[in-house]
Amino acid sequence: MVEALSRTELILKLIVEQYLLDGQPVSSKLISEHHALAVSSATVRNTMVQLEQMGLIRSPHTSAGRIPTTAGIRLFIDKMLQLDPLTEKWQRELNTRLVPTLPISLLCQQAGQLLANLTGCVAIVSAPKAAGREVRQIDLVRLASDRLLLVVIDEDGDILHRVLSCEQSIDTATLSKVLCLLNAALAGDQWQDGIARLGNMLKTETGLSQMLISKVLGQLNLDEFLQHQPLIFGQHQLLLTPDYQTNPALQQVVQMLEHPAGLIQLLQAVTQDDKPKLILGKESGFVELAQLSVIAQSYQLLPHRFIALLGPRRMNYAQLIPLVESCAAKLNLNLNRKN
């Protein structure tokens, strides 16, 4: 890779690598001492002036050192980055935590939590469920006279179980009647359609039956909402990065993650194939992400599902891009085994 680079490109490569390593402005003296170069510090300074004129590096203050711009990092990523093989430790974690026996929702949760824990970045996983999931089984199990366990199993084997606390005892006849209504409305059909039918049934019922159906309907609506929300892990880790501490503007990122609709649309748009995508800072079009980078990749195209890492621009791209690729491949393999 190095032999294919011009001297100017090599110097840019060394600047970016050093900046990604420690985040400090890089001096011409430090670059000139690198074993890959056989030029004077003056030659390096002249080249750095050229790189600055090209918009690839800049001076953050009066220091003689330079840091790469977004354009400089982009050129480095596209032409000079050499990816590292996935470490044995990370491969072992993926194999241990992401197993095909897990329901899809739990598999997505495991993937997001694992990526956040391994990297210290924010992990984003698209909504576990696509529209139109099917209800396979529904049941109401008595725990006490006024407490019932709602159990709903969908087509992927994901299980919803919620304890329903009732204001008064539920007699056996009412329990049997409501269970029959639930099965008539939901079993073997799409979740959303079943909710709509159950809502219509609610209007014709009275007393305990109406109360119990209302409680079930509330839990089904809540689960439907949650299953279509993106999963986000590690938001607090942004607060701990050195870049966050020195740049209060990054606090806006936390607010963005609380309302991520725009970010999710961006990630859906860029992950339309099976290749990893890297978005650097202002390339995202969001002011909040100006100091951050995003690595994103789809792991299923139909339905469309993706994973992403959000972190400082000084990510270790050589390690993290292969990690995201491997995680996506593992998820895809496990989902295919389920089909």
Beta strands, then each sheet from edge to edge (+ up, - down):
strand 1: 57-58
strand 2: 67-68
strand 3: 122-125
strand 4: 135-144
strand 5: 147-154
strand 6: 159-165
strand 7: 231-233
strand 8: 277-280
strand 9: 292-300
strand 10: 305-312
sheet 1: 1+ 2-
sheet 2: 7+ 3- 10+ 9- 8+
sheet 3: 4+ 5- 6+
end
